[in-house]
Amino acid sequence: MSARTDRAAPLPWHAAGWEALGQARAAGCLPHALLVTGPLGVGKRRLVAALAHSLLCAHPDGHGLACGHCRECELLAAGTHPDYLAVGPDPQSKSDEIKVDAIRRLTASDALTAHRGGYQVIVLDPAQNMNPNAANSLLKTLEEPSPDTLLCLVCEQPERLPATIRSRCQGLRVPVPPEPQALDWLRRHTDSAEAQTLLRLAHGAPLRALALEEEKRLPQRTRAFAGFVEVAHGRRDPVAEAAAWNEQEPAILLDWLVGWVSDLLRLASGHPAPRLINQDQSEELRRLATLLDARAGHQYLMRLFKVRADGYGSLNALLLYESLLLQWAGLFRPGAPAPGKRTSRRHGP
């Protein structure tokens, strides 16, 4: 693949960040460590890839983009450039942690030395997955940086990084683009007639929206939403619906659930024209909102946030879905206990 393809070029909404990086480079002020943050799907990794290609290319153009033809670009395209290192979780491990051994290999005496006379670029991704020992091991490298080495930490959750690491990096936040710009880009990259729905489900992040389309998530969401509504009306057994949901990853299902309940609470607030995430399901949501007690709905939403924040790890997804759907059904039964007060058999977190 040429280094001038989409994957090595910044996206339209990266313009301000790309310009700032170019100015820093021209002034000889490029940091030794860059913490690139932003929501999932805004193209952080695309921006980092473009920067890496630019720094390693022998002949970048006037906009700072890699030429795509020199020997350095050929090595990058082949994945064999000795001065580009990617550090992440061990693909052979069931854990998504970045462990201390990976950082120790990185900080070995010869690993932080450029082999071809130019820059060395190291990408640590996702940085928030470093375990405490790995983070501590990285500190020495950040405190004693090697010349002409750029360490890029890519991160969706910078608050999970130790303050000692954050303070030693220059931050670069990649924003969610304005909706018109995001929609224009998305419509040029997909034939879907549901571009706006995809973008709202992706919370405005275009690459995340494109992934939802490519993974055919909209039909799956429609089926799950129908079950969610049927459980609320008492026409569907929560345990049976949980079994149907068990085909979905917890991260996907929890995101949908948070969106549905958030929209219901917006509608229940009485706002004449709330901005809904699930605008395509607005009629059903409006009907359901008239049946939902707002206080109970807020408590349920807080539980969803907590489950999502706690992470999934070795979580039993089926038990989680059963627990959440049983509680959801209980919100619509007269005299049901408030969320968190249930005394029957525990079905999950």
C-alpha positions in Angstrom: 0.0 0.0 0.0 1.3 3.4 -0.9 2.0 5.8 2.0 -0.2 8.4 0.2 -3.3 6.3 0.5 -6.1 7.3 2.9 -4.6 5.4 5.8 -1.5 7.6 5.8 -3.3 10.9 5.4 -5.1 13.1 7.9 -8.8 13.4 7.7 -10.6 16.7 6.9 -11.3 17.5 10.6 -7.7 16.9 11.5 -6.6 20.1 9.7 -5.9 22.2 12.8 -4.0 19.4 14.6 -2.0 18.5 11.5 -1.1 22.2 11.0 0.1 22.5 14.6 2.2 19.4 14.3 3.8 20.7 11.0 4.6 24.1 12.6 6.2 22.4 15.6 8.3 20.2 13.3 9.4 23.2 11.2 10.4 25.0 14.4 12.3 22.0 15.7 9.8 21.8 18.7 8.2 18.5 18.0 7.7 16.9 21.4 9.4 13.6 22.4 6.1 12.2 23.6 2.6 12.9 22.2 -0.6 11.8 23.9 -3.3 11.6 21.2 -6.7 11.4 22.7 -10.3 11.6 21.6 -13.4 9.4 21.3 -13.4 6.2 19.4 -13.9 6.6 15.7 -12.5 10.2 15.1 -9.4 8.9 13.4 -6.7 9.3 16.0 -4.8 6.3 14.6 -5.1 7.8 11.1 -3.5 11.0 12.3 -0.7 9.2 14.1 -0.1 7.0 11.0 0.1 10.1 8.8 2.6 11.7 11.2 4.7 8.6 11.3 4.8 8.3 7.6 5.7 11.9 7.2 8.5 11.8 9.8 10.1 8.6 8.3 9.6 9.6 4.6 12.7 10.9 2.8 10.8 13.4 0.7 7.6 14.6 2.3 5.6 17.1 0.2 4.8 20.7 1.0 1.8 19.7 3.1 3.9 17.3 5.2 2.5 14.2 3.5 4.7 11.2 2.8 5.8 10.8 -0.9 4.8 7.2 -1.1 7.7 6.3 -3.4 11.0 6.5 -1.5 12.7 3.6 0.1 11.4 4.6 3.6 7.8 4.6 2.3 8.3 1.2 0.7 9.6 -0.2 4.0 6.6 1.3 5.8 4.2 -0.1 3.3 5.7 -3.6 3.7 5.6 -3.3 7.5 9.3 -3.7 7.8 10.7 -0.3 8.6 13.1 -0.7 11.5 12.4 2.7 12.9 8.6 2.3 13.2 7.6 0.3 16.3 4.1 -0.6 17.4 3.5 -1.7 21.0 0.1 -3.1 22.1 -1.5 -6.0 23.9 -0.1 -9.4 23.1 -2.3 -10.8 20.3 -1.6 -14.3 21.6 -3.0 -13.5 25.0 -6.6 -13.4 26.1 -5.9 -10.3 28.1 -6.1 -6.9 26.5 -3.4 -5.5 28.9 -0.1 -4.1 27.7 2.3 -5.8 30.1 5.6 -4.8 31.5 7.6 -7.2 29.3 6.5 -5.3 26.2 7.7 -2.0 27.7 11.0 -3.5 28.8 11.6 -4.8 25.3 10.9 -1.3 24.1 13.3 0.4 26.5 16.1 -2.0 25.8 19.4 -0.3 25.0 19.2 -0.7 21.3 15.5 -0.5 20.8 15.4 3.3 21.1 18.1 4.0 18.5 17.2 5.0 15.0 18.6 2.5 12.5 18.3 4.6 9.3 19.6 8.0 10.4 16.3 9.8 10.8 13.4 9.7 13.2 12.2 6.8 15.1 8.5 6.6 15.8 7.0 4.4 18.5 3.2 4.0 18.8 1.8 2.7 22.0 -1.9 1.8 21.5 -4.2 1.7 23.3 -2.1 3.4 26.0 -4.8 3.2 28.7 -4.3 -0.6 28.6 -0.9 -0.5 30.2 -1.0 -2.3 33.5 0.7 -0.4 36.5 4.0 -2.2 36.1 4.1 -1.3 32.4 3.3 2.3 33.1 6.0 2.6 35.7 8.5 1.0 33.3 7.6 3.6 30.7 8.3 6.5 33.0 12.1 6.3 32.7 11.9 6.5 28.9 9.7 9.6 29.2 12.0 11.2 31.7 15.1 10.5 29.6 14.0 10.7 25.9 16.2 9.7 23.1 17.0 12.3 20.5 14.9 12.1 17.3 12.5 9.6 18.8 8.8 10.3 18.9 6.6 8.2 21.3 2.9 8.4 20.4 0.5 7.3 23.0 -3.0 6.7 21.5 -5.7 6.7 24.0 -9.6 6.8 24.3 -9.5 7.1 28.1 -6.6 9.3 29.2 -8.0 9.5 32.7 -6.9 5.8 33.2 -3.2 6.8 32.6 -1.1 7.8 35.7 -0.8 11.6 36.1 3.0 11.1 35.9 2.7 9.8 32.4 0.2 12.4 31.2 2.3 15.2 32.6 5.3 14.1 30.5 3.5 14.1 27.2 2.2 16.9 25.0 -1.5 16.4 24.5 -3.2 16.4 21.1 -7.0 16.0 21.3 -8.7 14.9 18.1 -12.2 16.3 18.0 -15.6 15.0 16.9 -16.2 16.9 13.6 -19.2 19.2 13.0 -22.1 17.1 11.9 -22.3 18.5 8.3 -18.6 17.8 7.7 -18.9 14.3 9.2 -22.0 13.5 7.1 -20.4 14.7 4.0 -17.4 12.4 4.6 -19.6 9.5 5.6 -21.8 9.8 2.5 -18.7 9.7 0.3 -17.6 6.5 1.9 -20.8 4.5 2.1 -23.9 3.9 0.0 -26.1 3.6 3.0 -29.3 5.7 3.1 -29.0 5.7 6.9 -25.9 7.9 7.1 -27.4 10.2 9.7 -28.7 7.4 11.8 -25.3 5.7 11.7 -23.5 9.0 12.7 -25.8 9.6 15.7 -25.4 6.0 16.9 -21.6 6.6 16.6 -22.0 9.8 18.7 -20.7 11.9 15.8 -17.6 9.8 15.1 -17.4 9.1 11.3 -15.1 6.1 11.4 -17.2 4.5 14.1 -20.3 5.1 12.0 -18.6 3.6 8.9 -17.7 0.5 11.0 -21.3 0.1 12.1 -22.4 0.0 8.5 -19.6 -2.4 7.5 -20.5 -4.7 10.4 -24.2 -4.6 9.5 -25.1 -3.4 13.0 -28.3 -1.6 12.1 -30.5 -4.7 11.6 -29.1 -6.2 14.8 -29.9 -3.0 16.7 -33.5 -3.0 15.3 -34.1 -6.5 16.5 -32.6 -5.8 19.9 -34.7 -2.6 20.3 -37.9 -4.4 19.4 -37.2 -6.9 22.2 -36.4 -4.1 24.6 -39.8 -2.5 23.9 -41.6 -5.8 24.1 -40.1 -6.5 27.5 -41.2 -3.1 28.8 -44.8 -3.9 27.7 -44.7 -7.3 29.3 -45.1 -9.1 26.0 -41.7 -10.7 26.0 -39.9 -12.7 28.7 -36.8 -10.9 29.8 -34.8 -14.1 30.1 -35.7 -15.2 26.6 -34.8 -11.8 25.3 -31.5 -12.0 27.1 -30.7 -15.2 25.3 -31.4 -13.4 22.0 -29.1 -10.6 23.0 -26.4 -13.0 23.9 -25.1 -12.9 20.3 -24.1 -9.3 20.8 -20.9 -8.0 22.4 -21.5 -6.3 25.8 -19.8 -3.1 24.6 -22.2 -2.8 21.6 -25.3 -3.7 23.6 -24.5 -1.4 26.5 -24.0 1.5 24.1 -27.4 0.8 22.5 -29.1 0.5 25.9 -27.5 3.8 27.2 -28.8 5.5 24.0 -32.3 4.1 24.3 -32.7 5.0 27.9 -31.1 8.5 27.4 -33.6 9.2 24.6 -36.5 8.1 26.8 -35.4 10.4 29.5 -35.0 13.3 27.1 -38.6 12.7 25.8 -39.9 12.3 29.4 -38.4 15.7 30.3 -41.1 17.5 28.3 -38.6 19.2 26.0 -40.6 20.1 22.8 -37.8 19.0 20.4 -35.1 16.9 22.1 -32.2 15.8 20.0 -32.4 12.0 19.9 -29.7 9.5 19.3 -32.3 7.0 17.9 -34.3 9.4 15.8 -35.4 6.6 13.5 -37.2 5.0 16.5 -38.7 8.2 17.8 -42.4 7.2 17.6 -41.9 4.0 19.6 -39.7 5.9 22.1 -42.4 8.6 22.6 -45.0 6.0 23.4 -42.7 4.2 25.9 -41.6 7.5 27.5 -45.2 8.1 28.7 -45.0 4.9 30.7 -41.6 5.4 32.3 -41.1 7.0 35.7 -38.3 9.5 35.2 -36.6 8.9 38.6 -36.5 5.1 38.1 -35.2 5.7 34.6 -32.4 7.8 35.8 -31.4 5.2 38.4 -31.4 2.6 35.7 -29.2 4.7 33.4 -26.8 5.2 36.3 -26.5 1.4 36.6 -25.8 1.2 32.9 -23.1 3.8 33.1 -21.5 1.9 36.1 -21.5 -1.4 34.2 -19.9 0.2 31.2 -17.3 2.0 33.3 -16.4 -1.2 35.2 -15.4 -2.9 31.9 -16.3 -6.3 30.7 -13.3 -8.6 31.1 -14.4 -12.1 32.0 -18.0 -11.0 32.5 -20.8 -13.5 31.8 -22.7 -11.5 29.2 -25.8 -13.7 29.4 -26.2 -13.2 33.2 -25.6 -9.5 32.7 -28.3 -9.2 30.0 -30.8 -11.2 32.2 -30.1 -8.9 35.1 -30.5 -5.7 33.1 -33.7 -6.9 31.3 -35.3 -8.2 34.5 -34.7 -4.8 36.1 -36.0 -3.0 33.0 -39.2 -5.1 33.0 -39.6 -4.2 36.7 -39.7 -0.5 36.0 -43.1 -0.9 34.3 -44.7 -3.1 36.9 -46.9 -1.3 39.5 -45.4 -1.7 42.9 -42.1 -3.1 41.6 -39.1 -2.4 43.8 -36.9 0.5 42.9 -33.7 -0.2 41.0 -31.0 -1.6 43.3 -33.6 -2.8 45.9 -34.4 -6.1 44.3 -34.1 -9.0 46.9 -34.7 -12.0 44.6 -32.0 -14.2 43.0 -29.0 -12.2 41.7 -28.6 -12.6 38.0 -25.5 -10.6 37.3 -23.6 -7.5 38.2 
